[in-house]
Amino acid sequence: MNQKCIELLEKAKNNPRGLRFTELRRLCGCIGMIEDRRGGSHFIYKRERPFFLLSIQKMKDGKAKAYQLRQRIDFIEEHNLDNPDKKE
């Protein structure tokens, strides 16, 4: 994870209700997730190893939903993906 991604992750941890939806999508890319498909307002992101699949939606004010962001942060921490020295 590069420095910009680490800074974005810290921003998300410090204020999960204040993160923009575009920043959540960027955070998905930071941990190697790809947009698998889109269905209406739902964006489906997946990662193969370790497998993770999550649907995210944008709120009316353009922010990310806090519970979806929390799921992403928990996944990152559980699999130690925030370690800049970890090679995938």
Residue pairs with C-beta under 8 A, 6 or more apart in sequence:
1 9
1 30
1 31
1 81
1 82
1 83
1 84
1 86
2 30
2 84
3 84
5 26
5 27
5 30
5 31
6 82
6 84
8 23
8 26
8 27
8 30
9 27
9 30
9 73
9 76
9 82
11 18
11 19
11 23
12 19
12 23
12 24
12 27
12 69
12 72
12 73
13 73
16 64
16 66
16 69
16 70
16 73
17 63
17 66
18 63
19 63
19 64
19 69
20 62
20 63
20 64
21 56
21 58
21 59
21 62
21 63
21 64
22 62
23 64
24 56
24 64
24 68
24 69
24 72
25 35
25 43
25 45
25 56
27 72
28 35
28 45
28 56
28 72
31 47
31 72
31 75
31 76
31 81
32 47
32 81
32 88
33 45
33 46
33 47
33 52
33 54
34 45
34 46
34 47
35 43
35 44
35 45
36 44
36 45
36 46
36 53
37 44
38 44
41 57
41 58
42 55
42 56
42 57
43 55
43 56
43 57
44 53
44 54
44 55
45 53
45 54
45 55
45 56
46 52
46 53
46 54
47 53
49 88
50 79
52 75
54 68
54 71
54 72
55 68
56 64
56 65
56 68
57 65
57 68
58 64
59 65
75 81
76 82
80 86
